[in-house]
Amino acid sequence: MSQRRTARAPFGAWFNTSGWRDLIIATPYGWLLVFFFLPFLIVAGMSFAVTVVATPPFAFLDGWPYLRGENYARLVEDDLFIRAFLISIGIAATTTVLCLLIGFPMALCLTRVSRAWRNLLLMLVILPFWTSFLLRVYAWIGLMNTNSWFNKALTNAYNALVPAEMALRAIQMTNTNFAVVLVMVYSYLPFMVLPLYANLERLDPALDEAALDLGSRPWQVFKDLTLPLSIPGIIAGGLLVFIPASGELIIPSLVGNASDPMIGRVISDQFAIARDWPMASAIAVVLLFLLVAPMIAYSHFEARAQARKEMEP
């Protein structure tokens, strides 16, 4: 028995200390390597190819080492791609700002209510994820239809605010950028509320009470304490909303205007309809760098701020 325990000891010690720890650390890096970095290398390499009538519909001229960058040059020469990038950034930024304006009060209220109400309200925030994403988008299509009660209520409210000669029979909501923003705000709002709630919930309520006792008004407490301390949650929620909203495909395809395509729809059309895989790959690579750059910058400045804090006496 003692010999058997002695034989197992080295493996057990390795598994319970550095070996187990290294395995846990390596697992997410292995996942990123297989499911992100390798596919990215394939797409990046494909972006330097040319389109051919074959299967697959791309080829490298003069062999693999001779890469060509005509696809990236077309990105700045063709107005379609520039316009799609600008539309995507504008709609994603609008969606992010609206999610912040709606989600911040919601997250702040979640931290102020009792524990029982908090759990119930958090469940209501997460509840939409329990149903199909496509089903929720199609439900919004029904609500925005000209014969729906939702459209009629907005039309009546609009007609009550404008002169009679400007009255409308129905508001055209579907196939517009307004519909895209509306459905995106609904779909991505939980991604803003949850990081804000996690950040605000860690704040010490005694700070607000001390500021009020010293004569600050509630709006001053919010401006001087709550808002600055919630900036990490705002940035995290903003990234979680802005990044997927920029490359969104399903919502613009179902409720958006085909004449104002977002970049996700352009990439899909280049792959599936035009069969121009190199051009679609070039667009995807540029979009990825545009979205990753803010995350890298945020991580850099966050690390520098943390280092300055550690150096302070």
Residue frames as qw, qx, qy, qz and C-alpha x, y, z in Angstrom:
[[0.000, 0.885, 0.466, 0.000, 0.00, 0.00, 0.00],
 [0.294, -0.806, 0.099, 0.504, 2.81, 2.44, 0.86],
 [0.407, -0.143, 0.592, 0.680, 4.56, 1.68, -2.44],
 [0.220, 0.618, 0.665, 0.357, 1.35, 2.37, -4.39],
 [0.124, -0.943, -0.245, 0.190, 0.89, 5.74, -2.64],
 [0.405, -0.594, 0.323, 0.615, 4.53, 6.62, -3.32],
 [0.394, 0.159, 0.671, 0.607, 4.10, 5.88, -7.02],
 [0.098, 0.776, 0.570, 0.250, 1.01, 8.07, -7.27],
 [0.329, -0.745, -0.214, 0.538, 2.45, 10.98, -5.33],
 [0.287, -0.242, 0.327, 0.867, 4.41, 12.69, -8.13],
 [0.005, 0.396, 0.665, 0.633, 1.44, 12.72, -10.51],
 [0.277, -0.765, -0.579, 0.053, -0.93, 13.85, -7.76],
 [0.356, -0.613, -0.083, 0.701, 1.38, 16.64, -6.72],
 [0.188, -0.032, 0.474, 0.860, 1.76, 17.81, -10.34],
 [0.096, -0.532, -0.712, -0.449, -2.00, 17.64, -10.94],
 [0.335, -0.784, -0.496, 0.163, -2.94, 19.53, -7.80],
 [0.341, -0.661, 0.014, 0.668, -0.37, 22.34, -8.11],
 [0.006, 0.538, -0.366, -0.759, 1.30, 23.82, -11.16],
 [0.098, 0.068, 0.876, 0.468, 0.04, 21.24, -13.69],
 [0.063, 0.650, 0.753, -0.081, -3.62, 21.76, -12.83],
 [0.022, -0.780, -0.133, 0.611, -3.18, 25.52, -12.76],
 [0.074, -0.383, 0.575, 0.719, -1.41, 25.55, -16.13],
 [0.120, 0.301, 0.895, 0.308, -4.14, 23.39, -17.65],
 [0.063, 0.773, 0.561, -0.290, -6.86, 25.78, -16.50],
 [0.033, -0.723, 0.146, 0.674, -4.94, 28.78, -17.87],
 [0.126, -0.231, 0.744, 0.614, -4.20, 27.06, -21.19],
 [0.310, 0.449, 0.838, -0.009, -7.81, 25.98, -21.84],
 [0.288, 0.846, 0.288, -0.345, -9.22, 29.40, -22.91],
 [0.004, -0.688, 0.492, 0.533, -6.08, 30.14, -24.94],
 [0.264, -0.026, 0.911, 0.315, -6.47, 26.82, -26.74],
 [0.332, 0.654, 0.661, -0.160, -10.12, 27.63, -27.42],
 [0.178, 0.867, -0.042, -0.463, -9.18, 31.04, -28.88],
 [0.167, -0.470, 0.717, 0.486, -6.42, 29.45, -30.97],
 [0.281, 0.179, 0.913, 0.233, -8.71, 26.84, -32.54],
 [0.183, 0.694, 0.696, 0.018, -11.93, 28.82, -32.93],
 [0.067, 0.949, 0.112, -0.286, -10.65, 32.39, -33.43],
 [0.190, -0.722, 0.468, 0.473, -7.01, 32.71, -34.46],
 [0.397, -0.041, 0.821, 0.407, -6.89, 29.88, -37.01],
 [0.362, 0.694, 0.616, 0.089, -10.18, 30.89, -38.73],
 [0.030, 0.935, -0.011, -0.354, -8.93, 34.49, -38.74],
 [0.304, -0.490, 0.632, 0.518, -5.72, 33.42, -40.49],
 [0.419, 0.310, 0.797, 0.304, -7.78, 31.59, -43.11],
 [0.225, 0.879, 0.416, -0.061, -9.99, 34.62, -43.74],
 [0.143, -0.857, 0.235, 0.436, -7.00, 36.99, -43.73],
 [0.384, -0.242, 0.732, 0.509, -5.18, 34.83, -46.26],
 [0.376, 0.539, 0.729, 0.193, -8.29, 34.58, -48.42],
 [0.099, 0.911, 0.208, -0.343, -8.55, 38.39, -48.49],
 [0.124, -0.669, 0.491, 0.544, -5.36, 38.52, -50.61],
 [0.466, 0.137, 0.819, 0.304, -6.70, 36.11, -53.22],
 [0.272, 0.197, -0.343, -0.877, -8.61, 36.81, -56.43],
 [0.700, 0.234, 0.448, -0.504, -12.08, 35.67, -57.46],
 [0.118, 0.245, -0.836, -0.477, -12.31, 32.81, -59.96],
 [0.800, 0.026, -0.120, -0.587, -15.14, 30.71, -61.39],
 [0.521, 0.191, -0.825, 0.113, -14.35, 27.54, -59.53],
 [0.760, -0.574, -0.127, -0.278, -14.95, 25.73, -56.29],
 [0.138, -0.753, -0.414, 0.493, -13.87, 27.32, -53.99],
 [0.411, 0.835, 0.277, 0.239, -14.32, 30.62, -55.85],
 [0.120, -0.952, 0.272, 0.070, -10.88, 32.09, -55.12],
 [0.911, 0.160, -0.023, 0.380, -7.26, 31.50, -56.06],
 [0.384, -0.787, 0.200, 0.439, -3.80, 32.93, -55.41],
 [0.630, 0.766, -0.124, 0.006, -2.05, 34.30, -58.47],
 [0.451, 0.650, -0.555, 0.259, 1.47, 32.93, -59.05],
 [0.639, -0.062, -0.698, 0.315, 1.21, 30.76, -55.96],
 [0.520, -0.715, -0.452, 0.121, 0.66, 31.31, -52.25],
 [0.511, -0.372, -0.147, 0.761, 3.62, 33.62, -51.40],
 [0.132, 0.146, 0.285, 0.938, 2.52, 36.24, -53.96],
 [0.009, -0.642, -0.689, 0.335, -0.29, 38.02, -52.17],
 [0.127, 0.392, 0.338, 0.846, -2.20, 40.89, -53.74],
 [0.071, -0.383, -0.563, 0.729, -3.97, 43.73, -51.97],
 [0.100, -0.235, -0.469, -0.845, -6.44, 44.85, -54.63],
 [0.376, -0.585, -0.707, -0.126, -9.36, 43.89, -52.39],
 [0.379, -0.591, -0.362, 0.614, -8.26, 46.33, -49.69],
 [0.131, -0.109, 0.244, 0.955, -7.78, 49.05, -52.30],
 [0.204, -0.426, -0.670, -0.572, -11.38, 48.52, -53.45],
 [0.341, -0.601, -0.647, 0.324, -12.58, 49.19, -49.92],
 [0.177, -0.581, -0.125, 0.784, -11.54, 52.84, -50.15],
 [0.012, -0.100, 0.527, 0.844, -12.45, 53.23, -53.81],
 [0.237, -0.409, -0.785, -0.401, -15.99, 51.84, -53.79],
 [0.283, -0.348, 0.164, -0.878, -18.62, 54.10, -52.22],
 [0.775, -0.304, -0.425, -0.356, -20.77, 51.09, -51.30],
 [0.739, -0.156, -0.533, 0.382, -18.30, 49.77, -48.77],
 [0.193, 0.159, -0.318, 0.915, -17.46, 53.17, -47.27],
 [0.470, -0.328, -0.118, -0.811, -21.17, 53.97, -46.96],
 [0.810, -0.286, -0.492, -0.143, -21.91, 50.59, -45.37],
 [0.565, -0.043, -0.520, 0.639, -19.14, 51.10, -42.81],
 [0.044, -0.201, 0.191, -0.960, -20.42, 54.58, -41.93],
 [0.645, -0.331, -0.290, -0.625, -24.04, 53.38, -41.66],
 [0.786, -0.213, -0.565, 0.130, -22.98, 50.48, -39.44],
 [0.400, 0.014, -0.452, 0.797, -20.91, 52.69, -37.13],
 [0.242, -0.261, 0.021, -0.935, -23.68, 55.30, -36.93],
 [0.741, -0.328, -0.370, -0.456, -26.43, 52.78, -36.15],
 [0.742, -0.162, -0.558, 0.333, -24.24, 50.92, -33.66],
 [0.227, 0.112, -0.358, 0.899, -23.27, 54.17, -31.90],
 [0.449, -0.312, -0.106, -0.830, -26.91, 55.29, -31.75],
 [0.807, -0.277, -0.491, -0.178, -27.93, 51.92, -30.36],
 [0.602, -0.043, -0.541, 0.586, -25.17, 52.07, -27.73],
 [0.016, -0.201, 0.232, -0.952, -26.12, 55.57, -26.58],
 [0.627, -0.309, -0.220, -0.680, -29.82, 54.70, -26.34],
 [0.802, -0.204, -0.556, 0.080, -29.03, 51.48, -24.44],
 [0.404, 0.045, -0.479, 0.778, -26.93, 53.53, -22.03],
 [0.252, -0.249, 0.078, -0.932, -29.66, 56.15, -21.50],
 [0.774, -0.276, -0.280, -0.496, -32.24, 53.44, -20.85],
 [0.831, -0.071, -0.526, 0.164, -30.03, 50.91, -19.12],
 [0.275, 0.289, -0.509, 0.762, -28.26, 53.17, -16.62],
 [0.477, -0.327, 0.225, -0.784, -31.45, 54.11, -14.71],
 [0.903, -0.122, -0.302, -0.280, -32.53, 50.47, -14.80],
 [0.715, 0.124, -0.549, 0.415, -29.21, 49.26, -13.37],
 [0.030, 0.336, -0.429, 0.838, -29.21, 52.02, -10.75],
 [0.682, -0.297, 0.020, -0.668, -32.75, 51.10, -9.65],
 [0.883, -0.029, -0.469, -0.024, -31.71, 47.45, -9.37],
 [0.496, 0.168, -0.572, 0.631, -29.10, 48.42, -6.79],
 [0.182, -0.276, 0.294, -0.897, -31.59, 50.47, -4.77],
 [0.757, -0.254, -0.229, -0.557, -34.47, 48.00, -4.38],
 [0.685, -0.431, 0.524, -0.266, -34.75, 45.20, -1.84],
 [0.192, -0.340, 0.895, 0.218, -33.16, 41.81, -2.44],
 [0.502, 0.345, 0.782, -0.129, -36.48, 40.12, -3.30],
 [0.467, 0.815, 0.163, -0.304, -37.44, 42.75, -5.87],
 [0.007, 0.727, -0.579, -0.370, -33.89, 42.77, -7.22],
 [0.361, -0.104, 0.909, 0.179, -33.96, 39.07, -8.07],
 [0.496, 0.592, 0.617, -0.150, -37.35, 39.43, -9.76],
 [0.307, 0.887, -0.066, -0.339, -36.26, 42.45, -11.82],
 [0.138, -0.562, 0.742, 0.339, -33.01, 40.76, -12.84],
 [0.469, 0.179, 0.861, 0.079, -35.01, 37.79, -14.03],
 [0.455, 0.780, 0.366, -0.225, -37.18, 40.12, -16.12],
 [0.094, 0.813, -0.416, -0.397, -34.05, 41.64, -17.68],
 [0.176, -0.338, 0.889, 0.253, -32.75, 38.18, -18.65],
 [0.626, 0.306, 0.634, -0.336, -36.19, 36.79, -19.58],
 [0.606, 0.667, -0.134, -0.412, -36.03, 37.73, -23.32],
 [0.124, 0.545, -0.814, -0.160, -33.03, 35.39, -23.73],
 [0.482, 0.000, 0.844, -0.235, -35.32, 32.47, -22.93],
 [0.686, 0.580, 0.371, -0.236, -37.07, 32.83, -26.28],
 [0.716, 0.254, 0.391, 0.519, -35.75, 32.53, -29.81],
 [0.194, -0.443, 0.130, 0.866, -33.94, 35.58, -31.17],
 [0.016, -0.132, -0.662, -0.738, -35.64, 35.22, -34.57],
 [0.184, -0.619, -0.762, -0.058, -39.03, 34.89, -32.90],
 [0.220, -0.691, -0.298, 0.621, -38.49, 38.18, -31.06],
 [0.103, -0.261, 0.376, 0.883, -37.46, 39.96, -34.28],
 [0.108, -0.329, -0.773, -0.532, -40.53, 38.66, -36.12],
 [0.204, -0.684, -0.643, 0.276, -42.67, 39.80, -33.20],
 [0.144, -0.568, -0.015, 0.811, -41.31, 43.32, -33.69],
 [0.020, 0.035, 0.643, 0.765, -42.11, 43.10, -37.39],
 [0.170, -0.573, -0.781, -0.181, -45.72, 42.42, -36.44],
 [0.238, -0.704, -0.399, 0.537, -45.74, 45.31, -33.99],
 [0.134, -0.456, 0.219, 0.852, -44.34, 47.75, -36.56],
 [0.197, 0.371, 0.779, 0.466, -46.84, 46.76, -39.24],
 [0.116, -0.195, -0.127, -0.966, -49.10, 49.61, -40.37],
 [0.600, -0.404, -0.444, -0.529, -52.20, 47.77, -39.07],
 [0.572, -0.184, -0.689, 0.405, -50.81, 46.94, -35.61],
 [0.380, -0.860, -0.341, 0.008, -51.96, 48.59, -32.40],
 [0.591, -0.465, 0.040, 0.658, -48.39, 49.75, -31.71],
 [0.317, 0.175, 0.395, 0.844, -48.14, 51.58, -35.05],
 [0.143, -0.728, -0.508, -0.439, -51.61, 53.07, -34.64],
 [0.500, -0.772, -0.269, 0.288, -50.77, 54.33, -31.14],
 [0.480, -0.319, 0.177, 0.798, -47.59, 56.04, -32.38],
 [0.170, 0.401, 0.519, 0.735, -49.46, 57.45, -35.38],
 [0.273, -0.821, -0.466, -0.187, -52.18, 58.92, -33.16],
 [0.526, -0.670, -0.099, 0.513, -49.55, 60.41, -30.83],
 [0.407, -0.051, 0.344, 0.845, -47.74, 61.94, -33.80],
 [0.022, 0.578, 0.554, 0.599, -50.93, 63.35, -35.32],
 [0.377, -0.828, -0.404, 0.094, -51.85, 64.93, -31.99],
 [0.505, -0.578, 0.052, 0.639, -48.54, 66.87, -31.96],
 [0.271, -0.064, 0.471, 0.837, -48.48, 68.16, -35.55],
 [0.394, 0.316, 0.002, -0.863, -50.85, 70.33, -37.61],
 [0.768, 0.296, 0.469, -0.320, -53.70, 68.63, -39.44],
 [0.645, 0.695, -0.231, -0.217, -52.06, 69.04, -42.85],
 [0.181, 0.593, -0.780, 0.082, -49.03, 67.03, -41.60],
 [0.743, -0.187, 0.516, -0.384, -51.11, 64.16, -40.20],
 [0.205, 0.332, -0.876, -0.283, -50.31, 60.63, -41.35],
 [0.847, -0.104, -0.243, -0.462, -52.52, 57.61, -41.91],
 [0.948, -0.291, 0.016, 0.131, -49.75, 55.31, -40.67],
 [0.158, -0.838, 0.498, 0.156, -46.06, 55.61, -39.88],
 [0.861, 0.387, -0.330, 0.022, -43.78, 53.61, -42.13],
 [0.541, -0.710, 0.441, -0.097, -41.63, 51.79, -39.57],
 [0.882, -0.051, 0.427, 0.195, -40.49, 48.61, -41.27],
 [0.721, 0.412, 0.235, 0.505, -37.62, 48.64, -43.76],
 [0.052, 0.929, -0.085, 0.356, -36.11, 51.75, -42.16],
 [0.440, 0.342, -0.584, 0.590, -33.05, 52.51, -40.05],
 [0.442, -0.426, 0.295, -0.732, -35.43, 53.52, -37.27],
 [0.939, -0.148, -0.107, -0.291, -36.70, 49.94, -37.14],
 [0.764, 0.261, -0.475, 0.351, -33.13, 48.61, -37.04],
 [0.083, 0.426, -0.502, 0.748, -32.21, 50.86, -34.11],
 [0.663, -0.345, 0.131, -0.651, -35.46, 50.06, -32.27],
 [0.971, -0.064, -0.204, -0.109, -35.04, 46.29, -32.51],
 [0.624, 0.342, -0.492, 0.503, -31.31, 46.51, -31.72],
 [0.183, -0.482, 0.419, -0.747, -31.96, 48.54, -28.57],
 [0.846, -0.257, 0.068, -0.463, -34.50, 45.96, -27.46],
 [0.947, 0.127, -0.287, 0.074, -32.17, 43.05, -28.27],
 [0.617, 0.306, -0.418, 0.592, -28.94, 44.44, -26.79],
 [0.333, -0.747, 0.100, -0.567, -30.31, 46.32, -23.76],
 [0.882, -0.471, -0.014, -0.007, -29.52, 43.45, -21.32],
 [0.804, 0.180, -0.116, 0.554, -25.87, 43.56, -22.44],
 [0.124, 0.597, -0.163, 0.776, -25.74, 47.14, -21.15],
 [0.610, -0.637, -0.009, -0.472, -27.80, 46.65, -17.99],
 [0.939, -0.278, -0.170, 0.111, -25.93, 43.66, -16.57],
 [0.649, 0.186, -0.241, 0.697, -22.36, 45.11, -16.65],
 [0.095, -0.583, 0.097, -0.801, -23.66, 48.41, -15.27],
 [0.761, -0.544, -0.107, -0.338, -25.49, 46.58, -12.49],
 [0.895, -0.117, -0.242, 0.356, -22.38, 44.55, -11.63],
 [0.416, 0.342, -0.201, 0.819, -20.36, 47.77, -11.39],
 [0.295, -0.569, 0.029, -0.767, -22.92, 49.85, -9.48],
 [0.832, -0.441, -0.283, -0.179, -23.70, 47.03, -7.07],
 [0.770, -0.056, -0.325, 0.546, -20.09, 47.11, -5.80],
 [0.105, 0.566, -0.128, 0.808, -20.22, 50.81, -4.92],
 [0.287, -0.247, -0.711, 0.593, -20.38, 51.63, -1.22],
 [0.140, -0.777, -0.513, -0.337, -23.74, 53.32, -0.34],
 [0.487, -0.675, -0.250, 0.494, -21.98, 55.07, 2.53],
 [0.371, -0.030, 0.239, 0.897, -20.27, 57.37, 0.03],
 [0.097, -0.548, -0.500, -0.664, -23.62, 58.74, -1.17],
 [0.489, -0.748, -0.448, 0.037, -24.87, 59.11, 2.39],
 [0.537, -0.432, -0.082, 0.720, -21.73, 60.98, 3.42],
 [0.208, 0.185, 0.340, 0.898, -22.02, 63.33, 0.44],
 [0.274, -0.672, -0.517, -0.453, -25.67, 64.05, 1.27],
 [0.566, -0.678, -0.350, 0.312, -24.80, 64.69, 4.91],
 [0.462, -0.281, 0.072, 0.838, -22.16, 67.19, 3.79],
 [0.203, 0.641, 0.167, -0.722, -24.76, 69.20, 1.88],
 [0.001, 0.165, -0.720, -0.674, -24.58, 67.84, -1.66],
 [0.686, 0.241, 0.102, -0.679, -27.80, 67.62, -3.61],
 [0.837, 0.077, 0.541, -0.040, -28.82, 64.25, -5.14],
 [0.717, 0.692, 0.040, 0.071, -27.91, 65.34, -8.68],
 [0.069, 0.848, -0.511, 0.124, -24.50, 66.49, -7.42],
 [0.643, -0.360, 0.669, -0.091, -23.93, 63.14, -5.75],
 [0.853, 0.373, 0.363, 0.017, -24.76, 61.43, -9.02],
 [0.509, 0.841, -0.141, 0.116, -22.51, 63.74, -11.05],
 [0.019, -0.805, 0.553, -0.216, -19.53, 63.73, -8.69],
 [0.462, -0.376, 0.778, -0.202, -19.65, 60.18, -7.28],
 [0.785, 0.198, 0.555, -0.191, -21.94, 57.68, -8.97],
 [0.698, 0.707, -0.013, -0.111, -21.23, 58.57, -12.58],
 [0.199, 0.763, -0.615, 0.016, -17.39, 58.70, -12.35],
 [0.426, -0.345, 0.817, -0.175, -17.27, 55.45, -10.38],
 [0.777, 0.304, 0.509, -0.212, -19.51, 53.72, -12.94],
 [0.360, 0.727, -0.413, -0.413, -17.28, 54.50, -15.94],
 [0.114, -0.307, 0.931, 0.159, -15.77, 50.95, -16.06],
 [0.440, 0.344, 0.804, -0.204, -19.28, 49.50, -16.26],
 [0.455, 0.753, 0.083, -0.468, -20.26, 52.04, -18.93],
 [0.181, 0.626, -0.662, -0.369, -17.22, 51.12, -21.04],
 [0.238, -0.082, 0.968, 0.025, -17.80, 47.38, -20.62],
 [0.473, 0.525, 0.638, -0.306, -21.48, 47.67, -21.49],
 [0.364, 0.770, -0.152, -0.501, -20.72, 49.98, -24.40],
 [0.060, 0.464, -0.823, -0.322, -18.27, 47.50, -25.89],
 [0.317, 0.137, 0.934, -0.096, -20.68, 44.60, -25.40],
 [0.467, 0.679, 0.445, -0.350, -23.36, 46.52, -27.32],
 [0.265, 0.795, -0.273, -0.472, -21.32, 48.38, -29.94],
 [0.134, -0.411, 0.843, 0.320, -19.20, 45.46, -31.17],
 [0.337, 0.257, 0.901, 0.096, -22.00, 42.99, -32.04],
 [0.348, 0.767, 0.372, -0.391, -24.28, 45.80, -33.23],
 [0.076, 0.690, -0.436, -0.572, -21.65, 46.94, -35.75],
 [0.084, 0.250, -0.882, -0.390, -21.61, 43.58, -37.50],
 [0.534, 0.237, 0.653, -0.482, -25.27, 42.68, -37.02],
 [0.053, 0.067, -0.792, -0.605, -26.80, 40.73, -39.92],
 [0.010, -0.425, -0.905, -0.022, -30.19, 39.31, -38.93],
 [0.041, 0.694, 0.464, -0.550, -31.91, 42.49, -37.74],
 [0.120, 0.534, -0.272, -0.792, -30.93, 44.70, -40.72],
 [0.046, 0.022, -0.871, -0.488, -31.86, 41.91, -43.14],
 [0.050, -0.487, -0.872, 0.030, -35.34, 41.49, -41.67],
 [0.044, -0.845, -0.464, 0.262, -36.38, 45.04, -40.73],
 [0.276, -0.560, 0.194, 0.756, -33.79, 47.27, -42.44],
 [0.524, 0.775, 0.010, -0.354, -33.68, 49.09, -45.75],
 [0.876, 0.135, 0.303, 0.350, -31.83, 47.27, -48.53],
 [0.437, 0.797, 0.028, 0.417, -30.68, 50.60, -49.99],
 [0.151, -0.810, 0.415, -0.387, -28.89, 51.42, -46.68],
 [0.919, -0.085, -0.381, 0.055, -27.13, 48.12, -45.92],
 [0.508, -0.775, 0.373, -0.041, -25.04, 47.57, -42.86],
 [0.176, 0.643, -0.734, -0.128, -21.63, 46.02, -43.24],
 [0.483, -0.119, 0.850, -0.176, -22.77, 42.61, -41.96],
 [0.719, 0.511, 0.393, -0.259, -25.28, 42.36, -44.77],
 [0.419, 0.791, -0.388, -0.220, -22.66, 43.48, -47.31],
 [0.149, -0.473, 0.868, 0.004, -20.31, 40.70, -46.14],
 [0.608, 0.166, 0.743, -0.224, -23.12, 38.14, -46.37],
 [0.657, 0.687, 0.121, -0.284, -24.08, 39.28, -49.88],
 [0.237, 0.745, -0.599, -0.172, -20.45, 39.16, -51.04],
 [0.296, -0.274, 0.913, -0.062, -20.10, 35.59, -49.77],
 [0.508, 0.272, 0.792, -0.202, -23.48, 34.15, -50.79],
 [0.544, 0.742, 0.311, -0.239, -24.73, 36.17, -53.77],
 [0.327, 0.865, -0.337, -0.176, -21.74, 37.77, -55.49],
 [0.980, -0.018, 0.024, 0.198, -19.52, 34.77, -54.64],
 [0.376, 0.742, -0.314, 0.457, -16.65, 37.21, -54.12],
 [0.817, -0.478, -0.265, 0.182, -15.05, 35.51, -51.14],
 [0.594, 0.067, -0.158, 0.786, -11.77, 37.49, -51.23],
 [0.058, -0.510, -0.061, -0.856, -13.63, 40.81, -51.10],
 [0.680, -0.602, -0.257, -0.330, -15.89, 39.59, -48.29],
 [0.819, -0.263, -0.276, 0.428, -12.82, 38.40, -46.37],
 [0.370, 0.275, -0.103, 0.882, -11.11, 41.78, -46.78],
 [0.353, -0.604, -0.136, -0.702, -14.21, 43.56, -45.42],
 [0.817, -0.498, -0.285, -0.054, -14.37, 41.15, -42.47],
 [0.716, -0.047, -0.251, 0.650, -10.68, 41.68, -41.63],
 [0.114, 0.402, -0.045, 0.907, -11.01, 45.48, -41.70],
 [0.565, -0.592, -0.216, -0.532, -14.18, 45.32, -39.60],
 [0.842, -0.352, -0.341, 0.227, -12.45, 43.09, -37.06],
 [0.529, 0.076, -0.213, 0.818, -9.54, 45.51, -36.68],
 [0.144, -0.505, -0.082, -0.847, -11.93, 48.47, -36.34],
 [0.713, -0.553, -0.235, -0.361, -13.77, 46.69, -33.53],
 [0.848, -0.235, -0.297, 0.371, -10.73, 45.24, -31.76],
 [0.380, 0.437, -0.174, 0.797, -8.83, 48.56, -31.72],
 [0.376, -0.659, 0.071, -0.647, -11.11, 50.16, -29.06],
 [0.903, -0.408, -0.125, -0.056, -10.78, 47.07, -26.87],
 [0.777, 0.113, -0.204, 0.584, -6.99, 47.11, -27.13],
 [0.118, 0.562, -0.132, 0.808, -6.90, 50.83, -26.35],
 [0.625, -0.620, -0.027, -0.473, -9.19, 50.38, -23.34],
 [0.934, -0.256, -0.163, 0.189, -7.09, 47.49, -22.01],
 [0.595, 0.329, -0.191, 0.708, -3.92, 49.54, -22.47],
 [0.107, -0.590, 0.141, -0.788, -5.19, 52.60, -20.61],
 [0.796, -0.516, -0.104, -0.299, -6.79, 50.43, -17.92],
 [0.888, -0.084, -0.224, 0.393, -3.47, 48.67, -17.33],
 [0.364, 0.417, -0.195, 0.810, -1.64, 52.01, -17.13],
 [0.416, -0.625, 0.027, -0.660, -4.20, 53.38, -14.67],
 [0.905, -0.393, -0.157, -0.047, -3.89, 50.25, -12.54],
 [0.756, 0.125, -0.239, 0.597, -0.09, 50.54, -12.59],
 [0.066, 0.556, -0.156, 0.814, -0.29, 54.18, -11.46],
 [0.677, -0.587, -0.057, -0.440, -2.56, 53.21, -8.59],
 [0.932, -0.218, -0.193, 0.217, -0.13, 50.54, -7.45],
 [0.581, 0.288, -0.199, 0.735, 2.76, 53.02, -7.54],
 [0.225, -0.728, 0.009, -0.647, 0.97, 55.60, -5.44],
 [0.174, 0.208, -0.771, 0.576, 2.01, 55.61, -1.76]]
